[in-house]
Amino acid sequence: MKMEMLSRALFRPPTLQSCDGTAPARDLPALRAGRKQRRFAMKYGLTVFFLLFAAAAAAAAGGPVLYELDGKSYEGYFTGTASGAPLVLIIHDRDGLGDYEVRRAEMLAREGYAAFAADMFGAGRRPADEHEGMEYIGELYKDRQKMRALIQAALETAQARGADINNAVAMGYCFGGAAVLEFARSGAGLKGFVTFHGGLKTPEGQDYAKTQGRVLVLHGTADANITMDDFAGLARELEEQGVAHEMVTYGGAPHAFTVFDSDNYREEADRKSWNRFIAFLADTLKGDNGDR
């Protein structure tokens, strides 16, 4: 699977200033000895620095992670440098885990978070077209316990990589957004649940009575797939259950408005929704989570 990696800036060491000509002639032997010692210290220090920098850069570079559930293999993508960092779990859309989710994960890593893009379909199993994608997500919509179990398995995998799942938010796009709300209804102990242009309808027999974390919904007003009636219906449900929530709709934004280089991409709505998401993470994961 092709993984798109974001470029990283290289460290440029400061220019070192010489002290030549400042000491009297009688101190030249001591000056030469001092220079030799400083050259050794500089060489040794820079060598150590660049070794540490290389190690940090290697740790920062994310990569694929294999894990299992019920004897089946899945392949996610983990990135992040600090052990114990707050976690953002990413759930993909119907196209499966790919370059888009990897790019978003790396964007989150640059903000200081551990990010794990989960695999909901299985290692090496990616839809060949829209029809097959609908088939794959249809399987999970029919088996919501499996959907929840897959998200839990991804969380545990991220924890094994050093992420703090007790200080975590789940977010998803399209199908992934619907899956995140499914996990919220399960009573999962995450601090937040975020959906970008995701499915908003609640299945019959379910509600948000067990939801523990905050809910953030980022939606396009012009979304023909998930209507403003769906948007309003979810708002009423969350309010009735006393779930802390914020719901934002962006004028003129159609379904999948955050997907780079697609016909539906809307730069302004993408930028605004991403900035709101980053602020939500800072509020929820780095500060007091507040009352429900």
C-alpha positions as CSV (number, residue, x, y, z in Angstrom):
1,M,0.0,0.0,0.0
2,K,1.4,3.3,-1.0
3,M,1.9,5.6,2.0
4,E,2.3,9.4,1.4
5,M,4.8,10.9,3.9
6,L,5.0,14.6,4.6
7,S,8.3,16.4,4.2
8,R,10.2,17.3,7.4
9,A,12.5,20.3,7.9
10,L,16.1,19.6,8.5
11,F,18.0,21.1,11.4
12,R,20.5,23.8,10.5
13,P,23.2,24.2,13.2
14,P,24.1,27.7,14.1
15,T,27.3,29.3,12.7
16,L,30.2,29.1,15.1
17,Q,32.2,32.3,15.6
18,S,36.0,32.2,15.8
19,C,38.0,34.1,18.5
20,D,41.2,34.4,16.4
21,G,43.3,37.5,17.1
22,T,41.9,38.3,20.5
23,A,44.6,36.7,22.7
24,P,48.1,38.1,23.2
25,A,51.1,36.3,21.6
26,R,52.3,34.9,24.9
27,D,49.0,32.9,25.2
28,L,49.2,31.2,21.8
29,P,50.1,27.7,23.0
30,A,47.3,27.8,25.5
31,L,45.0,29.2,22.8
32,R,46.0,26.4,20.4
33,A,45.4,23.8,23.1
34,G,42.0,25.4,23.9
35,R,41.1,25.4,20.2
36,K,42.0,21.7,19.9
37,Q,39.8,20.9,22.9
38,R,36.9,22.9,21.5
39,R,37.2,21.3,18.1
40,F,37.0,17.9,19.8
41,A,34.1,18.9,21.9
42,M,32.3,20.4,18.9
43,K,32.9,17.4,16.8
44,Y,31.9,15.0,19.5
45,G,28.9,17.1,20.5
46,L,27.6,17.5,16.9
47,T,28.1,13.8,16.3
48,V,26.0,13.0,19.4
49,F,23.4,15.6,18.4
50,F,23.0,14.2,14.9
51,L,22.8,10.7,16.1
52,L,20.0,11.7,18.5
53,F,18.4,13.8,15.7
54,A,18.5,10.8,13.4
55,A,16.9,8.6,16.0
56,A,14.2,11.1,16.7
57,A,13.5,11.5,12.9
58,A,13.2,7.7,12.6
59,A,10.8,7.6,15.5
60,A,8.8,10.4,14.0
61,A,8.3,8.6,10.7
62,G,5.1,6.6,10.9
63,G,4.6,3.2,9.4
64,P,2.2,0.3,8.9
65,V,1.2,-1.8,11.9
66,L,-0.2,-5.3,11.7
67,Y,-2.7,-6.4,14.3
68,E,-5.4,-9.1,14.6
69,L,-9.0,-9.6,15.7
70,D,-10.6,-13.0,15.8
71,G,-7.8,-14.5,13.8
72,K,-8.0,-12.0,10.9
73,S,-5.2,-9.6,10.1
74,Y,-5.6,-5.9,9.9
75,E,-3.0,-3.2,8.8
76,G,-3.2,0.2,10.4
77,Y,-0.9,3.2,10.3
78,F,0.7,4.7,13.5
79,T,2.7,7.8,13.8
80,G,3.9,9.9,16.8
81,T,7.1,10.4,18.7
82,A,6.3,10.8,22.4
83,S,5.4,7.8,24.5
84,G,2.3,8.5,26.5
85,A,1.1,11.2,24.0
86,P,-2.6,11.8,23.6
87,L,-4.1,9.6,20.9
88,V,-6.3,10.5,17.9
89,L,-7.8,7.4,16.4
90,I,-8.7,7.9,12.7
91,I,-11.5,5.8,11.0
92,H,-11.4,5.8,7.2
93,D,-14.2,6.1,4.7
94,R,-15.6,3.5,2.4
95,D,-12.4,3.6,0.3
96,G,-10.5,1.9,3.1
97,L,-7.2,3.1,4.7
98,G,-5.0,4.9,2.2
99,D,-2.9,8.0,1.5
100,Y,-5.6,10.4,2.7
101,E,-5.8,9.0,6.2
102,V,-2.0,8.7,6.4
103,R,-1.7,12.4,5.4
104,R,-4.2,13.4,8.1
105,A,-2.3,11.2,10.7
106,E,1.0,12.9,9.9
107,M,-0.7,16.3,10.2
108,L,-1.8,15.3,13.7
109,A,1.6,14.0,14.6
110,R,3.0,17.5,13.8
111,E,0.6,18.9,16.3
112,G,2.1,16.6,19.0
113,Y,-0.4,13.8,19.0
114,A,0.0,10.1,18.5
115,A,-2.3,9.1,15.6
116,F,-3.4,5.7,14.6
117,A,-5.4,5.2,11.4
118,A,-7.4,2.0,11.9
119,D,-8.2,-0.6,9.3
120,M,-11.8,-1.6,9.2
121,F,-11.7,-4.0,6.2
122,G,-8.7,-6.3,6.7
123,A,-5.0,-6.3,5.6
124,G,-4.7,-6.0,1.9
125,R,-8.5,-5.8,1.4
126,R,-9.3,-2.5,-0.3
127,P,-12.3,-1.8,-2.5
128,A,-11.7,-1.8,-6.2
129,D,-14.5,0.6,-6.8
130,E,-17.5,2.4,-5.2
131,H,-19.7,-0.7,-5.5
132,E,-17.2,-2.8,-3.6
133,G,-16.7,-0.1,-1.0
134,M,-20.5,0.0,-0.4
135,E,-20.4,-3.8,0.0
136,Y,-17.6,-3.7,2.6
137,I,-19.2,-1.0,4.7
138,G,-22.6,-2.7,4.3
139,E,-21.1,-5.8,6.0
140,L,-20.2,-3.7,9.0
141,Y,-23.5,-1.8,9.2
142,K,-25.1,-5.3,9.5
143,D,-22.7,-6.3,12.3
144,R,-22.3,-3.3,14.6
145,Q,-20.8,-5.4,17.3
146,K,-18.0,-6.2,14.9
147,M,-17.7,-2.5,14.0
148,R,-17.2,-1.7,17.7
149,A,-14.8,-4.6,18.3
150,L,-12.6,-3.4,15.3
151,I,-12.4,0.1,16.8
152,Q,-11.5,-1.3,20.3
153,A,-8.8,-3.5,18.7
154,A,-7.3,-0.5,17.0
155,L,-7.3,1.4,20.3
156,E,-5.5,-1.5,22.0
157,T,-3.0,-1.6,19.2
158,A,-2.2,2.1,19.6
159,Q,-1.8,1.6,23.3
160,A,0.8,-1.1,22.6
161,R,2.7,1.5,20.6
162,G,2.8,3.8,23.5
163,A,-0.2,6.1,23.0
164,D,-2.4,7.1,25.9
165,I,-5.8,5.7,25.2
166,N,-7.2,7.2,28.4
167,N,-6.6,10.6,26.9
168,A,-8.0,9.9,23.4
169,V,-10.4,11.1,20.7
170,A,-11.8,9.1,17.8
171,M,-12.5,10.8,14.5
172,G,-13.8,9.6,11.2
173,Y,-14.7,10.6,7.7
174,C,-18.0,9.6,5.9
175,F,-18.5,5.9,6.9
176,G,-15.7,6.5,9.5
177,G,-17.8,9.3,11.1
178,A,-20.8,6.9,11.4
179,A,-18.5,4.3,12.9
180,V,-17.2,6.8,15.5
181,L,-20.8,7.7,16.5
182,E,-21.5,4.0,16.8
183,F,-18.5,3.7,19.2
184,A,-19.8,6.8,21.2
185,R,-23.2,5.1,21.7
186,S,-21.4,2.0,23.0
187,G,-20.3,3.9,26.1
188,A,-16.6,3.8,25.2
189,G,-14.5,5.8,27.6
190,L,-12.9,8.2,25.1
191,K,-12.9,11.9,25.8
192,G,-14.3,12.9,22.4
193,F,-15.9,11.7,19.2
194,V,-15.6,13.7,16.0
195,T,-17.2,13.2,12.6
196,F,-16.4,14.9,9.3
197,H,-19.3,14.7,6.8
198,G,-20.2,11.4,8.4
199,G,-23.4,9.4,8.7
200,L,-25.6,10.9,11.5
201,K,-28.7,8.6,11.7
202,T,-29.1,6.5,14.9
203,P,-30.0,2.9,14.2
204,E,-33.3,1.7,15.6
205,G,-33.1,0.6,19.2
206,Q,-30.0,2.7,19.9
207,D,-29.4,6.0,21.7
208,Y,-26.8,8.2,23.3
209,A,-27.6,7.4,26.9
210,K,-24.2,5.8,27.5
211,T,-22.1,8.3,25.7
212,Q,-19.3,9.6,27.9
213,G,-17.2,12.0,25.8
214,R,-17.9,15.2,23.9
215,V,-19.3,15.0,20.4
216,L,-18.2,17.3,17.6
217,V,-20.0,17.2,14.2
218,L,-18.4,19.0,11.2
219,H,-20.9,18.9,8.3
220,G,-21.6,20.4,4.9
221,T,-24.9,22.2,4.5
222,A,-24.9,21.2,0.8
223,D,-24.4,17.5,1.6
224,A,-27.0,15.6,-0.5
225,N,-26.2,12.3,1.1
226,I,-26.5,13.2,4.7
227,T,-29.2,15.9,4.9
228,M,-29.8,18.8,7.3
229,D,-32.8,16.9,8.6
230,D,-30.3,14.2,9.7
231,F,-28.1,16.9,11.2
232,A,-31.1,18.4,13.2
233,G,-32.3,15.0,14.3
234,L,-28.9,14.2,15.8
235,A,-28.8,17.6,17.6
236,R,-32.2,16.8,19.2
237,E,-31.0,13.3,20.3
238,L,-27.8,14.6,21.9
239,E,-29.6,17.4,23.7
240,E,-32.2,15.0,25.0
241,Q,-29.6,12.7,26.4
242,G,-27.5,15.6,27.9
243,V,-24.4,14.8,25.8
244,A,-22.0,17.7,25.5
245,H,-21.9,18.5,21.8
246,E,-21.0,21.0,19.2
247,M,-22.3,20.8,15.6
248,V,-21.0,23.1,12.8
249,T,-22.3,23.3,9.3
250,Y,-20.4,24.9,6.4
251,G,-22.4,26.7,3.7
252,G,-21.9,25.4,0.1
253,A,-19.9,22.4,1.3
254,P,-21.1,19.1,-0.3
255,H,-20.5,15.6,1.0
256,A,-16.8,14.7,1.4
257,F,-15.7,18.4,1.3
258,T,-12.4,17.6,3.1
259,V,-11.1,15.1,0.5
260,F,-8.1,16.6,-1.2
261,D,-8.0,16.8,-5.0
262,S,-11.6,15.6,-5.3
263,D,-14.4,17.3,-7.2
264,N,-16.2,17.9,-3.8
265,Y,-13.2,19.4,-2.1
266,R,-13.9,22.8,-0.6
267,E,-10.7,24.5,0.6
268,E,-12.3,27.0,3.0
269,A,-14.6,24.5,4.6
270,D,-11.7,22.0,5.0
271,R,-9.5,24.6,6.6
272,K,-12.2,25.9,9.0
273,S,-13.3,22.4,10.0
274,W,-9.7,21.3,10.5
275,N,-8.9,24.3,12.6
276,R,-12.0,23.8,14.8
277,F,-11.0,20.1,15.2
278,I,-7.4,21.1,16.3
279,A,-8.9,23.5,18.8
280,F,-11.3,20.8,20.1
281,L,-8.3,18.4,20.6
282,A,-6.4,21.1,22.5
283,D,-9.5,21.7,24.7
284,T,-10.3,18.0,25.2
285,L,-7.0,16.3,25.4
286,K,-4.6,18.9,26.9
287,G,-6.9,20.6,29.3
288,D,-9.8,19.9,31.6
289,N,-12.4,17.8,29.8
290,G,-15.1,19.6,31.7
291,D,-18.5,18.3,32.7
292,R,-20.5,16.2,30.4
